[in-house]
Amino acid sequence: SGCKNSRSEEEDEWKCMFGEHVSMFVKTPVFIINSKFDTWQRKTILGTDCDIGVNCPKSKETFDVEYGRSMLRALERIPKDHGYFVSNCPGHCQTGARWNWNHIAIDNVKMKDAFLMWYDQQNNLGKSDNPSIQYADTGDLEPSVTSMCRRR
């Protein structure tokens, strides 16, 4: 109800179904694992059916870049006890493959290690001075130099 009550117009209440809008009202700490270039979203929602950086028209790549940037801006607004790991590695199910969990990295920190750091931090709640465990690849198209995706 916090999200619904925050909407100035009733027509906007549907936005509360999406993490970008509801996360700031969630009291239970959450760890978000996602790709800025979700292959299902790109094809189904955005209508982009090409591989970014390979065979996409410039207009599609520009749209994808802005979509990724808007995701990063949304992450800036989540509560500090929520953690995240958002890579540039194209894919839909980030945790469904053991390879992803053990190898996708941002700033040389693997997905599994980021989650475990966040989980350990949640179990030591008395230490409120701990920084949030929040990793996001800020590069626009390719993974940053210190990040790693599966080679296609």
C-alpha positions in Angstrom: 0.0 0.0 0.0 3.0 2.3 0.5 3.7 2.3 -3.2 0.0 2.8 -4.2 -0.4 5.6 -1.7 2.7 7.3 -3.2 1.1 7.6 -6.6 -0.4 11.0 -7.4 -2.9 9.5 -9.9 -4.8 6.2 -9.7 -3.8 5.4 -13.2 -0.2 5.1 -12.1 -0.9 2.4 -9.5 0.0 -0.4 -12.0 3.6 0.8 -11.8 3.8 -0.8 -8.3 4.0 -4.2 -9.9 7.5 -3.4 -11.0 10.7 -3.4 -8.8 11.8 0.0 -10.0 8.8 1.6 -8.3 8.1 -0.8 -5.4 11.6 -1.6 -4.1 11.8 1.5 -1.9 8.7 0.3 0.0 10.0 -3.2 0.6 11.2 -3.5 4.2 12.8 -7.0 3.8 16.3 -6.7 2.4 16.4 -7.9 -1.2 19.4 -8.8 -3.5 18.8 -8.0 -7.2 20.6 -10.0 -9.8 19.9 -8.9 -13.4 21.4 -7.9 -16.7 21.2 -4.5 -18.2 20.6 -6.3 -21.5 18.0 -8.9 -20.6 17.5 -10.9 -23.7 13.8 -11.7 -23.1 13.0 -8.0 -22.4 15.0 -6.8 -25.4 13.2 -9.1 -27.7 9.7 -9.2 -26.2 9.2 -5.8 -24.7 11.7 -3.6 -26.6 11.3 -5.3 -29.9 15.1 -5.5 -30.4 16.0 -8.8 -32.1 19.7 -8.4 -32.7 22.9 -8.8 -30.8 24.1 -5.6 -29.2 27.5 -4.5 -30.5 27.4 -7.0 -33.3 24.5 -6.6 -35.8 22.2 -4.0 -34.3 21.3 -0.8 -36.1 22.7 2.3 -34.3 19.1 3.4 -33.3 18.5 0.1 -31.5 21.9 0.2 -29.7 21.2 3.8 -28.7 17.8 2.7 -27.2 19.5 -0.2 -25.4 22.2 2.0 -23.9 19.6 4.5 -22.6 17.5 1.6 -21.2 20.6 0.3 -19.3 21.3 3.8 -18.0 17.7 4.2 -16.8 18.1 0.9 -14.9 21.3 2.3 -13.2 19.4 5.5 -12.3 16.6 3.4 -10.8 19.1 1.4 -8.7 20.4 4.6 -7.1 17.0 5.1 -5.5 16.7 1.7 -3.7 17.2 1.4 0.0 20.8 0.9 1.1 20.1 -2.5 2.7 19.0 -3.9 -0.7 22.0 -5.2 -2.7 22.4 -5.8 -6.4 24.6 -7.3 -9.1 23.7 -5.9 -12.5 26.0 -6.9 -15.3 26.3 -6.1 -19.0 26.2 -9.8 -19.9 23.3 -10.4 -22.2 20.9 -13.1 -20.7 17.5 -13.6 -19.1 18.1 -16.0 -16.2 21.2 -14.8 -14.5 21.3 -17.5 -11.8 20.0 -20.5 -13.8 23.4 -21.5 -15.0 26.3 -22.6 -12.7 28.7 -20.9 -15.1 27.1 -17.5 -14.6 27.1 -17.8 -10.8 30.7 -18.8 -10.7 32.2 -16.6 -13.5 30.2 -13.4 -14.3 32.1 -10.7 -12.6 31.9 -6.9 -12.1 35.1 -5.2 -10.9 36.7 -8.6 -10.5 33.9 -9.6 -8.0 32.0 -12.8 -9.1 28.2 -12.8 -8.9 28.2 -15.5 -6.2 30.8 -13.6 -4.1 28.7 -10.4 -4.3 25.6 -12.2 -3.1 27.6 -14.0 -0.3 29.0 -10.7 0.9 25.5 -9.2 1.0 24.1 -12.2 2.8 26.8 -12.2 5.4 26.2 -8.5 5.9 22.5 -9.1 6.5 23.5 -11.6 9.3 25.6 -8.9 11.0 22.9 -6.2 11.2 24.5 -4.6 14.3 27.2 -3.2 12.0 25.2 -0.3 10.4 28.4 1.3 9.1 28.8 -1.4 6.5 28.6 -0.1 3.0 25.9 -1.6 0.7 26.9 -4.5 -1.5 25.9 -3.0 -4.8 27.7 -3.8 -8.1 26.6 -2.6 -11.5 28.6 -2.5 -14.7 28.5 1.1 -15.8 29.9 0.5 -19.3 27.3 1.2 -22.1 27.6 -1.8 -24.5 30.4 -4.1 -23.5 31.5 -5.3 -20.1 33.9 -3.0 -18.4 37.6 -4.0 -18.4 37.4 -5.6 -15.0 34.1 -7.5 -15.8 33.6 -10.8 -17.4 30.8 -12.4 -19.4 30.6 -15.8 -21.2 32.1 -15.6 -24.7 29.6 -16.3 -27.4 
